[in-house]
Amino acid sequence: MKPNEVVPLLLTFNEAPNLPRTLGALGWAGRIVAVDSGSTDGTREILAADPRVEVLERRFDNHAAQWRFGFEQLRGTPWVLALDADFVVPGGFAAELEALADAADYDGFEAAFTYVSLGQPLRGSILPPRLVLVRPQLVTVEQDGHAHRPRVPGKVGRLRERFHHDDRKPLATWLAAQERYARLEAGKLLAARPAELPLTARLRRRGWITPWLVPLYVLFARGGILDGRAGWYYALQRGLAEALIALRLLEARAGHSARKETRNP
């Protein structure tokens, strides 16, 4: 696979703290497409300053719809590298592309991620591998709670190089996003039949286990305790994210009980 066969696709909304690193790691790319949702923090100016970047604008409704829109614009492209604006492509990525002699046998490639906390790469995290390199003609995208799930019908390979997840936006921005994500995730959990959920989602649905279990897992099973301040910061972030979901679940269940009591005095 040649690097010029791959077009990076970015989703952006107020990503000025992250874009210089993300774009800087794409030196091999001749064309980059960004789908922006009305940024007001200088994101558009950063994108416009890079002559390789084509900016498309679409009002945000959900992540899956944004990605579907972006892939649709690139149907004529052999391969698309799907990147959140806080993903940093590894330095050896272009060389790995050149080495993918059997790429014709695959519809997509997933990558593992190293989480960067307070500017420090961590020993481990709870980030799963993600499908990042796809044939845009074949990919489908579904909304799944607060996240999206891209899928391809054929064979999926695994890239050797690890990507970095490195979000440098302010903590207040992260908190606001997590509150929105918690509402969506709680709705998904409550709408699902428990027996159909994976174990991690069943534990989360109970509402009281994961706010303390996830930070302990991050610190001790994933080595965060050895990463010092950055490891503690990540563990506390994950615990808070789980606590927000638990609060949304409790709120929804309390509302349901109150409605039942109102109907049955």
C-alpha positions, -999 to +999 in steps of 0.1 A: +000+000+000+013+034-009+009+064+014-006+084-014-035+059-015-045+069+020-064+101+029-066+110+066-102+119+077-105+140+109-136+150+129-131+184+146-149+206+170-128+231+190-096+210+187-070+238+186-050+224+216-047+190+197-045+198+160-008+209+157+004+175+170-022+155+149-014+173+117+023+173+124+023+135+125+007+134+090+037+147+071+034+118+046-002+127+036-007+146+004-044+153+012-063+156+045-101+160+049-116+175+081-153+175+089-158+204+113-189+210+134-186+248+138-154+253+158-149+287+173-115+283+191-091+287+162-095+252+149-106+264+115-076+288+112-052+260+120-068+238+094-068+266+068-031+272+073-023+237+061-026+236+023-032+199+023-064+202+043-099+203+028-124+215+054-161+203+051-187+216+075-216+196+090-237+204+120-231+178+146-259+154+155-240+122+165-206+107+158-218+079+136-236+104+112-205+126+111-183+097+101-208+084+076-208+119+060-170+120+059-167+085+043-193+093+017-172+123+005-142+099+000-159+070-018-134+074-047-104+070-024-088+036-020-082+039+017-092+063+045-074+068+078-102+077+103-088+098+131-103+117+161-085+150+163-066+139+194-051+108+177-014+110+169-002+087+141+031+069+149+063+079+132+067+045+115+032+044+100+042+054+065+069+027+064+044+002+077+020+011+049+047+005+024+053-030+039+016-040+036+021-060+005-011-081+010-034-051+017-056-062-012-068-092+010-082-068+037-111-044+040-096-027+071-069-025+097-072-018+134-046-002+157-038-005+193-035+028+213-012+042+240-030+067+262-012+099+269-021+116+302-007+150+311+017+147+282+030+113+294+024+080+276+010+055+301+020+019+305-015+007+300-051+019+297-086+006+290-086+018+254-096-011+230-081-015+195-100+006+170-106+002+133-087+031+118-078+022+082-107+013+060-120+011+024-146+039+024-168+021-001-173-008+023-173+007+058-206+011+078-209+031+110-234+026+138-240+047+169-234+028+201-242+048+232-219+077+232-195+060+208-196+049+172-188+014+158-172+013+123-174-021+106-163-037+073-176-069+058-143-086+051-110-094+067-095-070+093-058-069+100-038-054+129-013-027+124+020-031+142+026+006+151+007+019+182-012+052+178-013+078+207-045+091+222-034+125+234-061+150+243-048+183+256-081+202+259-089+218+293-104+196+321-136+217+320-141+207+283-135+170+292-160+172+320-187+187+298-181+160+272-183+132+298-216+145+311-231+143+276-215+109+271-229+096+304-265+105+294-261+086+261-244+056+277-270+053+305-298+054+279-281+026+260-277+005+291-312+009+303-327+002+268-308-031+264-316-065+278-290-073+305-284-108+291-274-093+257-248-070+272-211-080+276-198-084+311-183-049+314-216-033+304-236-055+328-213-044+356-217-007+345-255-011+344-256-020+381-245+015+388-223+010+419-195-013+408-175+004+381-169+039+397-145+022+421-135-009+402-123+008+370-098+032+388-084+002+408-081-018+376-063+011+358-039+017+387-030-019+396-039-042+366-028-017+339+002-003+357-010+032+363+004+033+398+038+032+383+031+062+361+030+086+390+009+117+387-002+109+351-014+075+361-034+088+390-049+115+368-061+090+343-075+067+370-094+095+385-107+106+351-120+070+344-135+068+379-153+101+374-166+091+339-180+059+355-195+078+384-213+102+359-228+072+342-239+057+375-255+090+385-274+091+352-286+055+358-297+063+393-315+094+382-333+076+354-344+047+377-356+072+404-377+090+378-392+057+366-401+048+402-416+082+408-438+079+377-450+045+388-459+058+423-478+087+407-498+063+386-504+040+415-510+061+447 
